[in-house]
Amino acid sequence: MRLSCIICSIILIALGICGGVYAIFEFDLLAFICFYNDLAARTLTAIGGVAALFLIYALSVLKPYKGLK
């Protein structure tokens, strides 16, 4: 479970960096990484959405911060 949370966090950080590059420099880094293939870019975005939902689930249901008192 911990490894899947780390992988989901890495996916979201990478998509955040791609979005930041697009916002600052107006260069679509995600499309460049996917060789301007729209299907691949949308697939990576969908995977990022699922990763975000999994992290919300893991943080709310599993409560990993419970023993940090």
C-alpha positions in Angstrom: 0.0 0.0 0.0 2.8 2.4 0.8 4.5 1.7 -2.6 1.3 2.4 -4.5 0.9 5.7 -2.6 4.5 6.7 -3.5 3.9 5.8 -7.2 0.6 7.8 -7.2 2.4 10.8 -5.6 5.2 10.6 -8.3 2.6 10.5 -11.1 0.8 13.6 -9.6 4.1 15.5 -9.1 5.1 14.8 -12.7 1.7 15.9 -14.1 2.0 19.0 -11.9 5.4 19.8 -13.3 4.0 19.4 -16.9 1.1 21.8 -16.0 3.5 24.3 -14.5 5.7 24.3 -17.5 2.6 24.8 -19.7 1.4 27.7 -17.5 4.7 29.5 -17.4 6.3 28.9 -20.8 3.2 27.9 -22.8 5.0 24.7 -23.9 2.9 21.6 -23.7 5.4 19.2 -22.1 2.9 16.4 -21.7 2.1 16.4 -25.4 5.9 16.5 -26.1 6.5 13.5 -23.8 3.7 11.6 -25.6 5.1 12.6 -29.0 2.0 14.7 -29.6 -0.3 11.7 -29.5 -3.6 12.9 -28.1 -4.7 9.4 -26.9 -1.5 8.9 -24.9 -1.8 12.3 -23.3 -5.4 11.8 -22.3 -4.5 8.3 -21.0 -1.8 9.8 -18.8 -4.2 12.5 -17.6 -6.8 9.8 -16.8 -4.2 7.8 -14.9 -3.4 11.0 -12.9 -7.0 11.4 -12.0 -7.2 7.8 -10.8 -4.0 8.4 -8.8 -5.5 11.4 -7.1 -8.7 9.5 -6.2 -6.6 6.7 -4.8 -4.6 9.1 -2.6 -7.7 10.7 -1.3 -9.1 7.3 -0.4 -5.8 6.2 1.2 -5.5 9.3 3.3 -9.1 9.4 4.4 -9.9 5.7 5.0 -6.5 4.2 6.0 -5.4 7.2 8.1 -1.6 6.8 7.8 -1.2 9.9 10.1 -3.0 8.2 13.0 0.1 7.3 15.0 1.8 10.7 14.7 0.7 12.1 18.0 
